């Protein structure tokens, strides 16, 4: 018997021995999810607003109430290692990702009562998740030189005290994007102070050149990749480079989240338009082309910010793209009247293979000088629903009661995911790489043959058991 056939027999025995356990785990998870999402729909009651529809994860209470276990401590930014075999086998876990839009926190001379934590108190109950992400559109610094010259009436530089980083962490945030046009408002000195403040508070940051933030929660490793339109940061204007960075993240994590700062600004910029966008003569990127490209490269969720208003949400190859989540907080920094004061918190639960599990938008309104509170009128959900239908038609997001996002049926996997499966099948001798196209019958036949050999009978074509068995097979074949 050849060594390859011997290794495959070992893999098949291993797969069969674990099949019963996998089925039991899957059944238990399905029951848990069913119980978690079987919530009253229709009206937007206060109780419903406070209870997310997606399943809660172990260890994902608010950080101020429960510190993460050692197994859930975040990985280091800029980490270069690939997933280990055991991490690649984590096929039954889920992760909840919470995302918001643009965050400012007042200024040194105009501080909110209670600092950052006080400013965010009205929404902190909604900021619990494995990844809680926002766009930090301010420096956390003291001193340093502002980019705005004396007497300037059309220049905005934002600076909040470094100690506000602790308030952000206590409110729930564990990852913040810094790739935006206000990160360098106080020069390199102000930026360096900001990074030190975030690190000191235990908050990861995304959006620096060549760096990827990682967090692990519930056994699922998540990569967060940040982009912006400003020089000195990973750019949405360079789509091939962005795809390269996302592919790198995809090789090193179970789930990839892309966050970007782009698009025109203001109340006239609520619609997502095809083609490049500009603001005050500055190139702000082709946000549709960028978002589609990073999904093609392996992103499982794309979250935009920068226009300071809510924008549409789109389904693309089974992945959700939120083009702008609007202003999240302010204290006299932004115009929060009209569309600028209508916002939302996006809560998404994904399987460890990046597939959709559940999601909802918690409607938010900015009150007073810009303090976010949960909005019982659901204006944010209505706005996203209308814009999604107008801008993307059938691909636009639809909502059930309580801001619950309806899953999109009949969508394809991203090409990067299918190509990865094809490479694995080819390495194991099931696929010659030239039988058909990306989703053709040759790929299907190869997957089915592998499933038969591995004893998998209850999984979908590209389901978690198949992916886990492929990883085990490759590990056995190369050991």
C-alpha positions as CSV (number, residue, x, y, z in Angstrom):
1,X,0.0,0.0,0.0
2,X,1.3,3.5,-0.9
3,X,2.2,6.0,1.8
4,X,-0.6,8.3,0.5
5,X,-3.3,5.6,0.8
6,X,-2.0,4.7,4.3
7,X,-2.3,8.3,5.4
8,X,-5.8,8.6,3.9
9,X,-7.0,5.5,5.7
10,X,-5.7,7.0,9.0
11,X,-7.6,10.2,8.2
12,X,-10.8,8.3,7.5
13,X,-10.6,6.4,10.7
14,X,-10.0,9.6,12.6
15,X,-12.9,11.4,10.9
16,X,-15.3,8.5,11.6
17,X,-14.3,8.3,15.2
18,X,-15.2,11.9,15.7
19,X,-18.3,12.0,13.6
20,X,-20.7,11.2,16.5
21,X,-19.2,13.8,18.7
22,X,-19.4,16.4,15.9
23,X,-23.1,15.6,15.3
24,X,-23.9,15.9,19.0
25,X,-22.1,19.3,19.2
26,X,-23.8,20.6,16.1
27,X,-27.2,19.5,17.4
28,X,-26.6,21.2,20.8
29,X,-25.4,24.4,19.1
30,X,-28.5,24.4,16.8
31,X,-30.8,24.1,19.8
32,X,-29.0,26.9,21.6
33,X,-29.2,29.2,18.6
34,X,-32.8,28.4,18.1
35,X,-33.6,29.3,21.7
36,X,-31.5,32.4,21.4
37,X,-33.1,33.9,18.3
38,X,-36.7,32.8,19.1
39,X,-37.5,36.2,20.5
40,X,-40.7,38.3,20.2
41,X,-40.6,40.2,16.9
42,X,-42.6,43.1,15.4
43,X,-42.7,45.9,17.9
44,X,-39.6,47.6,19.1
45,X,-40.2,47.4,22.9
46,X,-37.6,48.6,25.4
47,X,-37.0,45.0,26.6
48,X,-36.4,43.8,23.1
49,X,-34.0,46.7,22.4
50,X,-31.9,45.6,25.3
51,X,-31.7,41.9,24.3
52,X,-29.6,41.0,21.2
53,X,-31.2,38.3,19.0
54,X,-27.9,36.5,18.3
55,X,-26.7,33.8,20.7
56,X,-24.6,35.1,23.6
57,X,-21.1,33.7,23.8
58,X,-19.3,32.4,26.8
59,X,-17.0,35.1,28.3
60,X,-18.6,37.9,26.2
61,X,-20.3,39.9,28.9
62,X,-19.2,43.5,29.2
63,X,-15.5,43.7,30.1
64,X,-16.2,45.7,33.2
65,X,-18.3,42.9,34.6
66,X,-16.2,39.9,33.5
67,X,-12.6,39.8,32.5
68,X,-11.7,37.5,29.6
69,X,-10.4,34.0,30.4
70,X,-6.7,33.3,29.5
71,X,-7.9,31.3,26.4
72,X,-9.7,34.4,25.1
73,X,-6.8,36.9,25.6
74,X,-6.1,38.8,22.4
75,X,-3.1,37.9,20.1
76,X,-0.5,40.6,19.3
77,X,-0.9,43.0,16.5
78,X,1.4,42.3,13.6
79,X,1.6,38.6,14.4
80,X,2.9,36.6,11.5
81,X,2.2,33.0,12.4
82,X,-0.4,31.0,10.5
83,X,-3.2,29.1,12.1
84,X,-2.1,25.9,13.9
85,X,-3.8,22.6,13.1
86,X,-5.9,22.8,16.3
87,X,-7.0,26.4,15.5
88,X,-8.0,25.4,11.9
89,X,-10.1,22.6,13.3
90,X,-12.2,24.9,15.4
91,X,-15.3,24.3,13.2
92,X,-18.2,24.5,15.6
93,X,-17.6,27.8,17.4
94,X,-19.2,31.2,16.9
95,X,-18.0,34.8,17.5
96,X,-20.1,37.9,18.0
97,X,-18.7,41.1,16.4
98,X,-20.1,44.5,17.5
99,X,-19.3,47.4,15.3
100,X,-20.0,51.2,15.5
101,X,-19.1,54.2,13.4
102,X,-17.1,57.4,14.1
103,X,-16.1,58.1,17.7
104,X,-15.1,61.5,19.1
105,X,-15.0,62.3,22.7
106,X,-15.0,66.1,23.1
107,X,-11.8,68.0,23.6
108,X,-9.3,69.1,26.3
109,X,-11.3,72.2,26.9
110,X,-14.8,70.6,26.5
111,X,-14.9,67.3,28.3
112,X,-18.1,65.3,28.7
113,X,-19.3,64.7,32.3
114,X,-17.9,61.4,33.4
115,X,-15.3,61.3,30.6
116,X,-15.6,58.7,27.8
117,X,-17.4,56.2,30.0
118,X,-20.0,58.8,31.0
119,X,-20.5,59.8,27.4
120,X,-21.1,56.2,26.3
121,X,-23.2,55.1,29.4
122,X,-26.5,55.1,27.4
123,X,-25.3,52.4,25.0
124,X,-22.7,50.4,27.0
125,X,-25.1,47.6,27.6
126,X,-25.0,46.9,23.8
127,X,-21.2,46.8,23.6
128,X,-20.5,43.2,24.6
129,X,-18.9,40.8,22.1
130,X,-15.8,38.9,21.2
131,X,-14.8,41.8,18.9
132,X,-16.2,45.3,19.8
133,X,-15.0,47.6,17.1
134,X,-15.2,51.3,16.3
135,X,-13.4,54.1,14.4
136,X,-11.4,56.3,16.7
137,X,-11.7,59.6,15.0
138,X,-9.7,61.6,17.5
139,X,-6.3,61.6,19.1
140,X,-5.9,60.6,22.8
141,X,-3.1,62.9,23.7
142,X,-1.9,66.1,25.5
143,X,0.2,68.9,24.2
144,X,1.6,68.3,20.7
145,X,1.0,70.7,17.8
146,X,-2.3,70.9,16.0
147,X,-2.5,70.6,12.3
148,X,-4.8,73.7,12.3
149,X,-3.1,77.0,12.2
150,X,-4.1,79.8,14.5
151,X,-7.4,81.5,13.5
152,X,-8.4,78.8,11.0
153,X,-12.2,78.6,10.6
154,X,-12.4,75.5,8.3
155,X,-10.0,73.1,10.0
156,X,-10.9,70.5,12.6
157,X,-8.4,68.8,15.0
158,X,-9.7,66.5,17.6
159,X,-7.9,65.7,20.9
160,X,-9.2,64.0,24.0
161,X,-7.2,63.0,27.1
162,X,-5.2,59.8,27.0
163,X,-7.0,58.5,30.1
164,X,-10.2,58.3,28.0
165,X,-8.8,55.1,26.5
166,X,-9.6,53.4,29.8
167,X,-13.2,54.6,29.6
168,X,-13.5,53.2,26.1
169,X,-12.3,49.8,27.3
170,X,-14.6,49.9,30.3
171,X,-17.5,50.7,27.9
172,X,-16.8,47.5,26.0
173,X,-14.4,48.4,23.1
174,X,-11.5,46.0,22.5
175,X,-10.4,47.0,18.9
176,X,-10.3,50.5,17.4
177,X,-9.5,51.6,13.8
178,X,-6.9,54.4,13.6
179,X,-6.7,54.7,9.8
180,X,-8.6,57.9,9.3
181,X,-8.1,61.6,8.5
182,X,-8.0,62.7,12.2
183,X,-5.4,60.2,13.5
184,X,-2.6,62.7,12.8
185,X,-4.4,65.9,13.9
186,X,-1.6,66.4,16.5
187,X,1.2,65.1,14.4
188,X,3.3,62.0,15.0
189,X,3.6,62.9,18.7
190,X,-0.2,62.9,19.2
191,X,-0.5,59.6,17.2
192,X,2.2,57.9,19.3
193,X,0.5,59.0,22.5
194,X,-2.8,57.6,21.2
195,X,-1.3,54.2,20.4
196,X,0.3,54.1,23.9
197,X,-3.0,55.0,25.5
198,X,-4.8,52.2,23.7
199,X,-2.2,49.6,24.5
200,X,-2.2,50.7,28.1
201,X,-6.0,50.2,28.3
202,X,-5.8,46.8,26.6
203,X,-7.4,47.9,23.4
204,X,-6.1,46.6,20.1
205,X,-5.8,48.9,17.1
206,X,-6.2,48.3,13.4
207,X,-5.2,50.4,10.5
208,X,-1.4,50.8,10.6
209,X,0.7,49.8,7.6
210,X,1.4,46.1,7.4
211,X,-0.2,45.4,10.7
212,X,-3.3,43.2,11.5
213,X,-5.1,43.0,14.9
214,X,-6.1,39.6,16.2
215,X,-8.5,38.5,18.9
216,X,-9.6,35.0,19.9
217,X,-13.0,34.4,21.4
218,X,-15.0,31.2,21.9
219,X,-12.2,29.3,20.2
220,X,-12.5,31.5,17.0
221,X,-9.6,33.5,15.9
222,X,-10.5,36.9,14.3
223,X,-8.3,39.2,12.2
224,X,-9.3,42.8,12.0
225,X,-7.8,44.8,9.1
226,X,-8.2,48.6,8.9
227,X,-8.0,50.9,5.9
228,X,-8.5,54.6,5.2
229,X,-8.1,57.2,2.4
230,X,-5.3,59.2,4.1
231,X,-1.6,58.9,3.4
232,X,0.4,56.9,5.8
233,X,-2.2,54.2,6.4
234,X,-3.4,51.1,4.5
235,X,-5.3,52.6,1.6
236,X,-8.7,51.9,0.1
237,X,-7.3,53.6,-3.0
238,X,-4.9,50.7,-3.6
239,X,-7.2,47.7,-4.0
240,X,-4.6,45.1,-5.0
241,X,-2.5,45.9,-1.9
242,X,-5.6,45.7,0.2
243,X,-6.5,42.3,-1.2
244,X,-3.0,41.1,-0.5
245,X,-3.2,42.2,3.2
246,X,-6.7,40.5,3.6
247,X,-5.4,37.3,2.1
248,X,-2.6,37.3,4.6
249,X,-5.1,37.8,7.4
250,X,-7.3,35.0,6.0
251,X,-4.4,32.6,6.2
252,X,-3.9,33.4,9.9
253,X,-7.4,33.6,11.2
254,X,-10.8,31.8,11.1
255,X,-12.7,35.0,10.5
256,X,-11.6,38.2,8.8
257,X,-13.2,41.6,9.5
258,X,-12.3,44.6,7.3
259,X,-13.0,48.1,8.6
260,X,-12.6,51.1,6.3
261,X,-12.8,54.9,6.4
262,X,-14.0,56.1,3.1
263,X,-16.7,57.8,1.0
264,X,-18.0,61.4,0.8
265,X,-19.2,63.2,3.9
266,X,-22.3,65.0,5.1
267,X,-26.1,64.9,4.9
268,X,-25.9,64.8,1.1
269,X,-23.7,61.6,1.2
270,X,-26.2,59.1,2.4
271,X,-26.4,57.2,-0.8
272,X,-23.7,54.8,-2.0
273,X,-22.8,55.6,-5.6
274,X,-20.9,53.5,-8.0
275,X,-17.4,54.8,-8.8
276,X,-14.9,56.9,-7.0
277,X,-16.1,59.4,-4.4
278,X,-14.5,62.7,-3.4
279,X,-14.9,65.3,-0.6
280,X,-13.4,68.8,-0.7
281,X,-11.3,67.7,-3.6
282,X,-9.8,64.7,-1.8
283,X,-10.1,61.1,-3.2
284,X,-12.2,59.1,-0.8
285,X,-12.2,55.8,-2.7
286,X,-14.6,53.6,-4.7
287,X,-16.2,52.0,-1.7
288,X,-18.2,49.4,-3.6
289,X,-15.3,48.2,-5.6
290,X,-13.1,48.1,-2.5
291,X,-15.6,46.2,-0.4
292,X,-16.3,43.6,-3.1
293,X,-12.6,43.1,-3.7
294,X,-11.8,42.5,0.0
295,X,-14.7,40.0,0.3
296,X,-13.3,38.2,-2.8
297,X,-9.9,38.1,-1.0
298,X,-11.4,36.5,2.1
299,X,-13.1,39.1,4.3
300,X,-16.2,37.8,6.1
301,X,-17.6,41.1,7.3
302,X,-16.9,44.7,6.0
303,X,-17.7,47.7,8.1
304,X,-17.4,51.3,6.8
305,X,-17.4,54.7,8.4
306,X,-16.4,58.3,7.5
307,X,-19.4,59.8,5.8
308,X,-20.8,60.7,9.3
309,X,-24.2,59.5,8.2
310,X,-25.8,56.0,7.9
311,X,-25.5,54.3,4.6
312,X,-26.9,51.1,3.0
313,X,-26.0,47.6,3.8
314,X,-25.4,45.0,1.0
315,X,-25.1,41.3,0.8
316,X,-22.2,40.2,-1.5
317,X,-21.3,36.5,-1.9
318,X,-22.9,35.7,1.5
319,X,-21.0,38.4,3.3
320,X,-22.4,41.6,4.8
321,X,-21.1,45.0,3.9
322,X,-22.2,48.0,6.0
323,X,-21.1,51.0,4.0
324,X,-21.3,53.5,6.9
325,X,-22.5,53.2,10.5
326,X,-22.6,57.0,10.9
327,X,-21.6,59.1,13.9
328,X,-21.4,57.0,17.1
329,X,-20.4,59.6,19.7
330,X,-19.5,63.2,19.9
331,X,-19.3,66.1,22.4
332,X,-19.5,69.1,20.2
333,X,-17.1,67.7,17.6
334,X,-19.6,66.7,14.8
335,X,-22.9,68.2,13.5
336,X,-25.4,65.8,15.1
337,X,-28.5,67.4,13.8
338,X,-30.6,65.6,11.1
339,X,-28.9,62.5,9.6
340,X,-25.8,63.2,11.6
341,X,-27.6,62.3,14.8
342,X,-29.1,59.0,13.6
343,X,-26.9,56.0,14.1
344,X,-26.8,52.3,14.9
345,X,-24.8,49.5,16.5
346,X,-24.2,46.5,14.3
347,X,-24.2,43.1,16.1
348,X,-23.3,40.1,14.0
349,X,-22.6,36.5,15.0
350,X,-20.6,34.4,12.5
351,X,-19.6,30.8,12.5
352,X,-15.9,29.9,12.7
353,X,-15.9,29.5,8.9
354,X,-17.1,33.1,8.5
355,X,-20.7,32.1,7.5
356,X,-23.6,34.1,8.7
357,X,-25.3,33.0,11.9
358,X,-27.4,36.0,13.1
359,X,-27.4,39.8,13.3
360,X,-29.2,42.9,14.1
361,X,-28.9,46.7,14.2
362,X,-29.5,48.4,17.5
363,X,-30.9,51.9,16.6
364,X,-29.0,54.8,18.2
365,X,-29.7,58.5,18.5
366,X,-27.2,61.2,19.5
367,X,-28.6,63.5,22.2
368,X,-27.5,66.8,23.4
369,X,-23.9,67.5,22.3
370,X,-23.6,64.0,20.9
371,X,-24.2,61.4,23.6
372,X,-25.4,58.1,22.1
373,X,-28.5,56.4,23.5
374,X,-30.6,53.5,22.3
375,X,-33.4,54.9,20.2
376,X,-36.9,53.5,20.7
377,X,-38.1,55.1,17.5
378,X,-35.8,52.8,15.4
379,X,-35.1,55.7,13.0
380,X,-31.6,54.2,12.2
381,X,-33.1,50.8,11.2
382,X,-35.7,52.5,9.0
383,X,-33.0,54.6,7.3
384,X,-30.7,51.6,6.6
385,X,-33.7,49.7,5.2
386,X,-34.7,52.5,2.9
387,X,-31.2,53.2,1.6
388,X,-30.4,49.5,1.2
389,X,-33.4,49.0,-1.0
390,X,-32.8,52.1,-3.0
391,X,-29.0,51.6,-3.6
392,X,-28.8,47.8,-3.9
393,X,-32.2,46.4,-4.7
394,X,-32.4,42.7,-4.1
395,X,-28.8,42.6,-2.7
396,X,-29.8,45.2,-0.1
397,X,-30.3,44.1,3.5
398,X,-33.9,43.3,4.7
399,X,-35.0,43.5,8.4
400,X,-37.4,41.6,10.6
401,X,-38.8,43.1,13.8
402,X,-36.5,44.6,16.3
403,X,-33.8,45.4,13.8
404,X,-33.0,41.7,13.1
405,X,-31.2,41.3,9.8
406,X,-32.8,38.7,7.5
407,X,-30.2,36.3,6.2
408,X,-29.7,36.2,2.5
409,X,-30.6,32.8,1.0
410,X,-28.9,31.1,-1.9
411,X,-25.6,33.0,-1.9
412,X,-22.1,31.8,-3.0
413,X,-19.0,31.5,-0.9
414,X,-16.3,34.0,-1.6
415,X,-14.0,32.8,-4.3
416,X,-11.0,32.9,-1.9
417,X,-12.8,30.3,0.3
418,X,-13.6,28.0,-2.6
419,X,-10.0,28.3,-3.9
420,X,-8.7,27.4,-0.5
421,X,-10.8,24.3,-0.5
422,X,-9.7,23.4,-4.0
423,X,-6.1,23.7,-3.0
424,X,-6.6,21.4,-0.1
425,X,-8.4,18.8,-2.2
426,X,-5.7,19.0,-4.8
427,X,-3.0,18.4,-2.2
428,X,-4.9,15.3,-1.1
429,X,-5.3,14.0,-4.7
430,X,-9.0,14.6,-5.1
431,X,-8.9,17.5,-7.5
432,X,-6.5,18.1,-10.4
433,X,-7.2,21.9,-10.5
434,X,-8.3,21.9,-14.1
435,X,-11.5,20.0,-14.3
436,X,-13.8,23.0,-14.1
437,X,-14.3,26.6,-13.0
438,X,-14.5,28.0,-9.5
439,X,-17.9,26.5,-8.6
440,X,-18.2,23.8,-11.3
441,X,-19.2,20.1,-11.2
442,X,-15.6,19.0,-10.8
443,X,-15.2,20.8,-7.5
444,X,-18.5,19.4,-6.3
445,X,-17.5,15.8,-7.3
446,X,-14.2,16.2,-5.5
447,X,-15.8,17.4,-2.3
448,X,-18.4,14.6,-2.4
449,X,-15.7,12.0,-2.9
450,X,-13.7,13.3,0.0
451,X,-16.8,13.4,2.2
452,X,-17.5,9.7,1.3
453,X,-14.0,8.7,2.1
454,X,-14.0,10.6,5.4
455,X,-17.4,9.2,6.4
456,X,-19.1,12.6,6.5
457,X,-22.8,12.3,5.8
458,X,-24.5,15.2,7.6
459,X,-22.5,18.2,6.4
460,X,-23.2,20.6,3.6
461,X,-21.0,20.9,0.6
462,X,-18.6,23.3,2.3
463,X,-19.7,22.8,5.8
464,X,-17.6,23.0,9.0
465,X,-17.2,19.2,9.3
466,X,-15.8,19.1,5.7
467,X,-13.4,21.9,6.4
468,X,-12.3,20.4,9.7
469,X,-11.7,17.0,8.0
470,X,-9.7,18.6,5.2
471,X,-7.5,20.3,7.8
472,X,-7.0,17.0,9.7
473,X,-6.2,15.2,6.4
474,X,-3.6,17.7,5.5
475,X,-2.1,17.6,8.9
476,X,-1.8,13.8,8.7
477,X,-0.5,13.8,5.2
478,X,2.3,16.3,6.0
479,X,3.3,15.0,9.4
